[in-house]
């Protein structure tokens, strides 16, 4: 059993949520997808293996998966909620192309340190943050 599945099952049990094979199948497919995936893209992947699983089930499952801290949502400004892995992944920020929608993950220790210093300067306790920079990727600049 993977750590993620163990975390998911423990979260389900702790919160008195009914577990189902469908939810675990959705989790498995999501975890095997290394991209910022929309609910519709995930639905397409799930349908290939499990055509009986509907979109509403996937919505509900992803809500639980996010609440269990295995995933989080990302909004790139196009009105489509996407999901990305959270557990076991280092904090990162995003560069988002406003032409093609490409998402580039990046991490910079200097930026992280500046954010911490700004919080300290203003006596602000940070609990989480997301940095998204919008512009044009290399391919869209040409």
Beta strands, then each sheet from edge to edge (+ up, - down):
strand 1: 37-38
strand 2: 71-75
strand 3: 81-85
strand 4: 93-97
strand 5: 103-106
strand 6: 132-135
sheet 1: 1+ 3- 2+
sheet 2: 5+ 4- 6-
end
